[in-house]
Amino acid sequence: MLNKFGPSGNGEAKLQYLDGDFRVVAPGTYVTCAISGERIPLDELKYWSVDRQEAYATHTAVLKRLYPEQVK
């Protein structure tokens, strides 16, 4: 969740991923996709794992994490 002034800092944010939301632990402007390494701007972050505490850039990245042998 972002404050009304947006994130401060220009680097990678550290987040706590929650059910349906996330909490900014250390400010930044992006997080890194656990599968592709792609930078994901915080305002575009839609996919993450609460259990694994990692972010994903796309729904395909989520599927690759969950079913690596089936998704290429």
C-alpha positions in Angstrom: 0.0 0.0 0.0 1.3 3.4 -0.9 0.9 6.6 1.0 -0.8 9.5 -0.8 2.5 11.0 -1.8 3.7 7.8 -3.4 6.9 5.9 -2.6 10.0 7.7 -1.6 13.4 6.5 -2.9 14.4 5.5 -6.4 15.6 2.0 -5.8 14.0 -1.4 -5.1 11.3 -1.4 -2.5 11.1 -4.1 0.2 7.5 -5.3 0.7 5.6 -7.5 3.0 3.0 -9.3 0.8 -0.3 -9.8 2.4 -3.7 -11.2 1.3 -5.0 -8.7 -1.2 -2.5 -6.0 -0.3 1.1 -5.3 0.5 3.0 -3.2 3.1 6.0 -1.1 2.2 8.9 -2.1 4.6 11.6 -0.1 2.8 10.6 2.6 0.3 11.4 2.4 -3.4 9.8 2.7 -6.8 9.8 -1.0 -7.9 10.1 -4.6 -7.0 11.8 -7.4 -9.0 9.9 -10.3 -10.5 11.0 -13.6 -8.9 10.8 -15.4 -12.3 11.9 -13.0 -15.0 14.0 -10.5 -13.0 11.9 -7.7 -14.6 11.4 -4.5 -12.6 7.7 -4.0 -11.6 6.7 -0.4 -10.7 4.8 -0.5 -7.4 1.7 1.1 -9.0 1.6 -1.8 -11.5 2.1 -4.7 -9.1 -0.8 -7.1 -9.4 0.7 -10.6 -8.7 2.5 -11.9 -5.6 2.8 -14.9 -3.3 2.0 -14.4 0.4 3.6 -17.8 1.2 6.7 -17.2 -0.8 6.9 -13.5 -0.2 7.8 -12.7 -3.8 6.4 -10.7 -6.7 5.6 -11.6 -10.3 5.4 -9.4 -13.3 2.6 -11.4 -15.1 0.1 -14.1 -14.6 2.3 -16.3 -16.8 5.2 -15.8 -14.2 2.8 -17.0 -11.5 2.0 -20.2 -13.5 5.7 -20.8 -14.1 6.4 -20.7 -10.4 3.4 -23.0 -9.5 3.8 -25.4 -12.5 7.4 -25.1 -13.8 7.2 -28.5 -15.6 4.1 -27.5 -17.5 4.7 -23.8 -18.4 7.6 -23.0 -20.7 
